[in-house]
């Protein structure tokens, strides 16, 4: 009986050590890969269309669009796999509903009602399906259309939907114009996770335009030790 318990303990410890070793190996490989993919950060303006009328009057700027005069959106994106085209993004937006605009089929009584949106999304680069740059820009990475898919949280100071979670689906594109600088344009439909699902008045659209900057990863260094040895070899020859 004691031998059986000892074997079980040894087996559990062995499995634990093996799992830790595999996780450490995976984490090392993942970290090394992340150091070789770019970060993208940016900010700009956002437009909230929250009139509660899905697919109707999408461009009713005067009565439905809420546009702050100052930059009101920040985002940070990390490329996970450049070859496969996947990235992740975290975005934060601030807005204020304009007085007299239609909100959830009701007119806002007074101006200045606050809006805050926080979104986490997966980004897929459509160039991995068909690279338009090869057709239009001689393989220069200039135009980058993408799909935006994720989850969000919305706070409205105007009821009845003060706090809502949402499923976000959208499209956008980046235009890289000069040494890592680019312009981002995006439209996202935010489908509230509230009843009645799909038909709830908490659904809304958010459009944005802004400036983006891509931080390219540093090139892999061979290290001082390698350079020293190479120098010594040349000297000996």
N, C-alpha and C positions, 0 to 999 in steps of 0.2 A: 504493500500500500504506500509506504514511504517512497519507494522507488518510482511509483506511478506519479505521485505528487511532484517529485523532483523533476521527472521528465516533462510534466505539464508546465512547470515553472520555467524550465529551460526553453521549451518550445515557445512559450509566450514571449520570453525575453528575446529569443532569436527573431520571431516575427516582428516584434517592435523595433529592433535594431535594423532589420531589413527594410521595414516601412520608412523609418527615419532616413536611412541611406538613400532610398529611392526618391523621397521627397526632397532631400538636400540636393541630389543630382538634378532633379527636375527644376528646382528653384534656381540653381546656379545657371542652368541652360536658359531658363526663361529670363533671368536678370541680364545675362549677357546679350540676349536677343533684344531686350527692351532698350539697352544702351545704344543699339545700332539703328533705332527707328526714331523718326522726328517727333517733336512736340509742336502743336499748333495752338496759338493763343490769339485772342482778338476781342473786339467789342464793336458796338454800333447802336443802331436804333431798332426798336421793335414796334410793331403795330398789332394791337389786339382788336379782333373783330368778334365781339361777344354779344351779338344781338339776339341770339337764341333762334335764329332762322337758318338752319343748315341748308346749304346749296341754293339759298335765295339771297339776292342782292349782295353777292360776294364783293363787289367793288363799290358799295355805297359809302364812299369816303366821308361824306358830310354827316351822315346819321349813324354810322356803324363803326368806323375806324377811330381808334384812340391812338394818337401819335404824340409822344412827348417831344418837345423841341430840342432836347439834349440827349446825348448818348445814354442808353438805358439798358444795354445788354452786354454781358461778359460771358466768354466761353473759353474752355480749355480742352484740348483734344490730344489724345495720344494714339499714334499709329501702332497697332498690335502686330500686324503682318502686312508688310508692304506688297509682297507677292500676291497674297490672297485678297488684298484690298479692304481689310477690316480695321476700324478704329473705334475708340470709345470717346464719348464727349460728356462733359458736365457744363451746363449753362444756367445762368441766373439772369432774370429779366425783371425790370421795375417799370410800372406804368401808372398813369392816372386817367380814370375815365372822364371824358369831356362832358360838360353840362349839356343836357338835352339829347345826348346820344341814347340810342336804344340798347338796353341791356336785358337779355333774357325776356324779350318781348315786352319790356316795361321801360318807360323813359326814366333816366336818372334825374332825381329831383334837384340835385346840386352838383356842381363841378368838383373835381378833386378827389373822387373816390379812389382809394389806392388798390393797386394790383401788384402781386408778387408771384413769379413763377420760377420753379426750380425743376430742371429736367436732366435726366441721365439717359444717354442714347447710344446705340450701336450705329456706326456709320459704314455704309458699303459703297465703295468707289466703283461706279459703273464702267470706268475705263478698263476694268479687269474682264468685262464681258466683251466690250468692243472699244478699242482705243481710238477715240476721235482725234487725238493729237497727231497720230500717225497719218491721218487723212488731211488734217487742216494745218498743222504747224510743224511738219517734218520731224516728228517724234519729240519735240520740246514739250515738257510738262507744263502746259498753260491752262487748259480747260479741264476741270474735274467735276463732272456731275455725280451726284450721290443720292442714296436713299437714307432717310433718317428714321430710326425705329427705337422706341424706348418707353420709359415711364416718366410721369411728372407729378408735381404737386402744385396746386394753385390756391393762393389766398386772395379773396376779394373782400373789400370793406363794404361792398354793396350786396345785400342778400338777394335771394334766399340761399345761394350756394357760397358760403363763406370759405369752407375748406373742402377741397376735392382732390382726389387722385385721378390720374388720367393715363390712358394708353395713347401714345403719340406716334403718328405716322406722317411722314412728309418727304419732300424732295428739296434739293438745293444744288448749288454749284459754287465752286471756287474758281476764280480767274487769277492765276499767278502772274504778276506783271513785272516785278523787278526784284531780284536777289532776295527771295523769301517773302516778299510782300505781296499780298493779294487782296481781292475783294470777294466777300461771301454774300450770297443772296439765298434766302431759305423761306419756305412756307411749310408750316406744320399744322396738321389737324389734330386737335386734342379731344379725344373721346373720353368723357368723364366716366369713371367707374362708379356710377350711381344709377339708381332706378328712376324711370325705366331706361335700361341700358340702350344706347344708340339714340334714343328719342329724347333723352333728358335735355333740359335747357342749359345744363352746365357745360355742354359741348361748346367749343369755340375754335377759331383759327388764330394763329399767330404768324405774322410775317416779320422778317428781319433783313437788314442789310448792314454791312459793316466792313471793317478792315481786319485782315488776318495776317499773322506773321508766323512763318515756319522755321523752327529751330532745327537745323540739320545736325545730326550726331557727329561727334568728333571722330576723325579717322582712327582706325586701330593702330596703336603705336607698338613697334617691335620691342621697345624698352631699351634702357641704357645698357643693360648687360649685354644684349645682342650687339649693339653698336660698338661696345668696348672690345668684344671678341673679334668683330669684323676688322676693327682698326688694328688690333694686334696681329691678325693674320696678314693684313696688307704690309705691315711694318716688317714682319718676319720674311715675307717674300722679297 
